[in-house]
Amino acid sequence: MSCPPLSALVFSSDRRIAVISARVKLVAINMPRRNDPGPKEDQRIEIRFMVKQGLSQKQIREQLVQVHGQAALSQPSVNRWVRHIQNEGDNIRDKPRTGRPNKRTAKIPQINRILQADRRTTIAELSRQTSLSVGTVHRTSSKDLKLKKKAPKWIPHLLNGPQKARRVDRCRTALALFRRRIHPVERVVAEDESWCFAWDPENKQANLQWLGPNAVRPSIVRIERSTQKVMLVIFMDREGMIYREFVPNGCGIDRHLYQDMINCFREALRRKRRDLWDDPRSWALLHDGAPAHIARSVQFHLRYHRIQQVPHPGYSPDLNPCDYWFFSRMKKEIKGRRFHTVADLCAAVDQAINSISPAEFAAAFD
């Protein structure tokens, strides 16, 4: 059997390398990328393909340079991966490494202990105590520990044990008025008083403005309330206002003045709520425990005119619609406006009361 000429062997070897090079390029272009392995793993796959084709380490390096250019693996790396594939199989993944320890994770117990000891600790103080950045401390407290910094809720008075028990008893007594079988109370008339100022600045929430990313934050001069004021006394039910009276500054509400207000209220009730006037057992008066309200002469006056009362525990503004809804709703209309006379202030208050719809009154009582 005759041997082929040397030129034919050289030509055949060059052609074989060219075919392999073309296949390597096709593999590099059309290779499916699972979880985006990266260019280094792409070259390892190509090395594995060329090792199975029988190419030498030098030839494999030349083919990688033709395909990847300067990004091709170095000759020592190619040699190492060729030996790895020949000795250990087709696994071309890097061995898992522990990597750098997570300093933030290690500090989570310390941050938690600090916050449990003092819940008012600031982010800056935590950063100094843990030697972590402000952003890392904020991310740890909010995402890892799932904590949020919230302001406490302001209440007018912290009730003690006897006051809480008294509140429960009076609330049960009030419920009994509405649940009794004979002549249950069907409607509540609420009474309360509050100061209205000739100048009452708006709160921070009302001054919020929508601004662009580069807009300058506006500044507002802090001005205290004016000394010119008038006290509003109101009687209302779920249908709206029944009677109101203004008490000028310097005149306190004593038992005599409150009895006169009760008489004026009864006259307004006769004109505006004839059904309640004809059946006094169908409604009850809700007012707080102010000295003028619980005076003996005032209580006798209320019983004489057959006016029932809803028991009101002390320090409980959440039970009277005047406290938890009406005054804040009404003063929204007059805050931020300056009135030069008491007459202008009273006219603005009347206008603000008339602007409240009957549906809002009904929703507050329901």
N, C-alpha and C positions, 0 to 999 in steps of 0.2 A: 504494500500500500504506500503510495507516494505521499510525501508531506507537502502542505501548501507553502508557497513562497513566503519569505519573511515580511515582504511588503504587505501581503494580504493579511497576515496576523496583526501587523501594526494598524492597518486600516480597520480591521475588525475590532480591535481593542478601542481605538478612538471612537468609532461609531457606537460601541456599547456604552462608553462613558457619556457620549452626547445624549443617547437615549435615556440613560439614568438621570442626567442633569435635567432633561425636559420633564421627566416624571417627577423629580423633586420639586420643580417649579410648580407643576400642576398640583402636587400634594400641598405645597405651601399656600397656593391660592384658594383651592377648593376644600381645604381641610375644615371639617365641622368643629366649631369652638364650643366646648362644653364648659360652662362657668368661666369663660374667658381665661384660659390657662396662662396666657402671656407669651411673648416672643421666645423666651428661653425654652419653654416646654415645646413650642413649635419646632425649634431646631433639634430638640432631643428626639421628637417623633421622626424628623427627617433622618437623623443619624441612625435610628433603629431601622428605618427602611433601607438605607444604603448599606448597613452592616449585613442585612439579609441578602442584599444583592452581591456581596462579596468584595466591596471596594475596600481599599486600604485606608488607614487613618489619614494619610496625606491627601489622598484623593477626596475623601469626605470633607476635609477642611477646605479644599479648593472649591468644591461644589457649594459649600455654605457661603463662601466669599462671593461667588457669582450671584447667588440668590439674595443674600442679606447685606452684602457690602461690609461697611465698618461695624455693623451690628452683629456680625457673625461671631460665634464663640471662638476663643483662642485655641491654638493647637493643643496645649496641655489639657484644656477642658474637653476637647474632642477626644483626645486619647483616653482620658479618664472615663468618659461615658461609653466609649467603645468597649473598654474592658468590663465596665459594669454590665452592659447588655450581653456581652459574650459569657460572663460568669454567673450573673444573677437573674437573667431573664428579661422580660419586656417591661418591667416596672421602671418608669422614668420619673416618678414623682419624688420630690424632696422628702426626706425624712422629717417627721414633725419635731419641732423644737419648742422648748418652753418659752423662749422669748424673754423680753424685758418684763419684770414684775410690774403689775398695775399699782402704782402708788396710791391712786384715788381709792381703789377698792380696799386697800389695807387700812385706810384712815376712816372708813365708814363707822366702825364701832366707837372710835374716839369722838367723832363728831356727834354721834348719837348720845354718848354719855354727857358731853358738854351741854347739849340742848336739853336733855332731861334734867340736868342740874339747874340750868337757868334758861328759861324759854324766851327771855328778852335779849339773848346774845345776838349781836349783829353779825352780818356776813364778814365785815372787816375784822372783827374780833376773832371769829372762827379762823379766818385766813392767817392771822398772826399766831394763833395757838397751834395750828396744825401744819404750818409752813407750806400750805397749798395756795394756789392763786384764788382770787375772788370768784372767777368764773367756775373753777373746779368745785369750790365749796358750794356755790349756788346750785350747780348741777347735781352734786351729791345729795344735798338736803331736799331738793325738789323732786328729782327723778328716782334716786335710790331709796331714800327714806320716805318719799311721798309726803313731805311736810309743806305747809303753807303758813306764812306769817299773817295773822289776822288781828285786827284791833279788837279790844273787848267791847262789848255792848254796854252803852251807858244806860243806867236805870236811875230813876229819881231817888229810890231808897232801897236799901238791902233789908228785906224783911227777916225778922227773927222768928223763932218757933211759935210763940203765942200769937204774933201778928199773922203768920201763915194760917194757923188754926182758926183765927177769927175771920180771915178772908174766906176760908172754906165754908164756915158756918153761915156767913151772910150770903154767900152765893147759893147755898142750898135753900135758904129762906126765900131768896129772890126767885129761884126756880119753882118753889112751891106756889108762889103767886100765879104763875102762868099755867101750872098743871092742876090747880084745884078744880074740882068738879062743878062747884056752884060759883057763878060769876068769875070766871078766870080773867086775869088781866090780858087784854088783847093788844094794848099799845103802851109804849113808854114815851114820856115827855122828858127830855134831858135838859138840864140847866147847868150852866157854868159861866165863868167870867175869865177874861184875859185882857191884858194891856195891849193897846194899839198905839204905835209910835208915829209921830209926825215924820221922822226919818228912820227907816229900818233898813240897813244895807242888806243886799242879797247875799246868800250863802255861797260857798265855793262851788257847789254843784250847779247852781243857777248861772254861774259865770263861765262855765266850760264853753269853748269855742272850737269849731273845726278849722284846723290850720294845715297848710302845706308842709312838706318835709323841711323846707328851708325858711319857713316863716319865723319871725321873731315872736317869742312869747309875750303877750301883752302884760302890762303892770297895772294894778288897781290899788289906789291908796286906801288903807284901812281906816274907816271912819266909824266911831262908836255911835250907838243909838242916841237920838236926841232926848233931851229931858222933857220936852213937850209931849204929852201922851194923854190918852183917855181910856177908861176901862169900859169894855163891852160886856154887857150881861145879856145872855140870850136864852130863850126857851124855844125848843124845837122838837119836832117829831119826824116820823118817816116821810111826811108830806112836805115838809119845809119849815120855815121859821114861823113861829106863832107870835112871839113878842120879843123885842129887844129894847135895851135902855143903855144910855151912855152915862157913865159916872165920871165927872171931871177929876183931874189930878188933885190930890190933897183931900178928897172926900172918901173916907173908908165906908165899907158896907157893914153897917151894924144891924141889930135885930129890928129896929124901927124902920130903917130904909128897906130891908128885905121884906118886911110885912107889906109895905106899900107896893113893892114890886110884885108880890103875890097877888095883890088886889088888881093891879093893872094887867097882870097875866090872865087872871080869871075873866076880865072883861074882854080881852083879845080872844080868849078861848071861846067865849059865848058867841062872838062874831064870826070867827074863822072855822071853828070845829064844833058845830052845833051837836053832832052826834056824841062827842065826848062830854059836852056840857050837860046834855040830857041824861047821860048814864055815867056818873062818876066812878062806878065800880069797874068800868071797862078799861081804865087807864091808870097809870101810876107815875109819880114824879121821881126822877132820878137826879139827885144832887149829892155833892160830897159832904164830908163831915166838917165843913168850916164852922167857926164859932157862931156866926150869924144864922147858919142853917139849923143847928142843933139846939139853939136857945129855947128855953122852956116856953116863952111866950110865942115863939114862931111855931113850935110843935103843937101848941094848943090851937093856934090860928089855923093850921093845916087840918087838924082833926075836926075843928068846928065846921070847916067848909067841905068836909068829907073827901079830902085829897089823900089818896094812898101814896105811900113812899116805897121805893125799891131800896132795900138796905145796900149801902155802899161802903165797903171796907176801906180803911185808910191806906194811903199810898198805892192806889190802884187806878192810875189814869187809863189803863187799857180796858176798863169797863164802861167808860163814858164816851159816846161818840163825839162829844164836843172836844174831848182831850185828844183822842187818837186820830181824829179825822178833820173835824170842822175848822178849828182855828188854823191849822197848818194849810188847809185848802183855801180858806178865805184870805189869809195873809200873803199867799202867793201873788195875789192881784195887787197888793199895795206895797210890797217890798221893792226897794230901789226907787221909789218915788218920794219926792220931798213936798210936804204940805206946810204952808206958812201959818195957817190958822187951824184951830180946833174944828171949826165949822167945815173947812175943806176936808179935814181928815174924816169926820163923821160922814160926810157925803160920799167919800170914796169907799168907806166901809159898807155903807148901804148899797152902793153900786156893786161891790164885790159879792155881797150876800145875794143880791138879786140875780147875779150871773150864774149862780149854782143851780143846776136843773133839779127838778123833783126826783128824777131817776137816781141822781147821786145821793140825795138824802135817803132814799129807800135802800140803796145798796149799802150805805153805812150802817143802817139799823138792822138789815137782814143778816 
